[in-house]
Amino acid sequence: MKEECLMLLRAVAVCIVLCVAIAAVVALLLRTPLLAGQKAYLYRLLAYDAIACVVLLAVLVPVTVKRGSLFGLELSSVVMCVGLSTLAMAVFLSLGPMPIERSYTIYSLAEMTDSDKDVYTYEEIKDQFIEGFIEEAGESQKRIDEQVYIGNLEETDGGYRITAKGQRLIKLMRLVESIFPVPDETCIYPNGK
């Protein structure tokens, strides 16, 4: 029992080290032109996470096979640690860096932080959202461009049209929402049910 607990602790320690390694690889890749054309930032983050996973497996599997074990862990445990670390980092990247790029709340709080003003009225915050976030920062166009890029919208002569893929995505999201209800259904049912 004691040896199993030690092996579990080693596996946890290896997973933590691997998470740090994956974070370092993703941080470095974000500073390169690799996948820079990917309009959806989340997809780019997840692709880098997958690349880091493949790199770690390519390095750690041969080392583990050659040595017979790595930090007292057998090959299957090392592969499992890489997989778990990759999944943990996918969750972290989805909940950490990705919302910074998409969140109006972060934009608004940053705007208030950088301002000399202490108190904002509702109208000032609303204007900040419409004029600053949506118009000046170009967030509406950015969202449209990324939806075209991933195939949920297509550009037509008169503007944009939802694709069959986009409609399937909404059906899937409505199914997910039926299982995990959201407090405000207008995001998934803009015109009511």
C-alpha positions, 0 to 999 in steps of 0.5 A: 500500500505504501509503495502504491501511494508513493507511485501515485505521488510521483505520478501527480508530481510528474503531471504537475511538471508536465503541465508546466512544460505544456504551458511553456510550450504553448506560451512559446508557440503563441509568440511564433507565426505557427497557426497565426492565421487561425482566427479562433484563439481557443482553437489555436490554444488547443492546437498548441496544447496538442502539439505539446502533447505530441512533443512530450510523447515523442521525447518521453516514450523513447526515454522511458522505454530505454530506461525501463521507467521514468521517475519510477513510473512505467511506460503506461503511467508516463503516457497516462500522465502526459494525457492527463496533463494535456487534458488539464491544460486544455481546461486551463487554457479554455478557462484562463487565457481564452476568456481574456481575449473574448470577455467584455468584463475583462475589457471593462475592468481594464478600462476602469483600471486605466482610467483616472475616474472613480465612479461610472454611471450605468450609461458610461459603462454601456457606452464603453461596451458599445463604443469601446468593445464592440465598435473601436476594438472591432469585436463584432467583426472579429467574431464574424471573421472567426465564424466564417473561418471555422465554417459556421457562417459563409460570406454571400453577396449581401452579407453572411449566411449561417451554414449547415455546420452552424445550424448543427452547432446551435442544435448541439448547444441547445441539447447541452443547454437542456441538460445544463440549463443556463440562467438566461436563455436569451443567449441560446433562444434569442426569440424565445422558445 
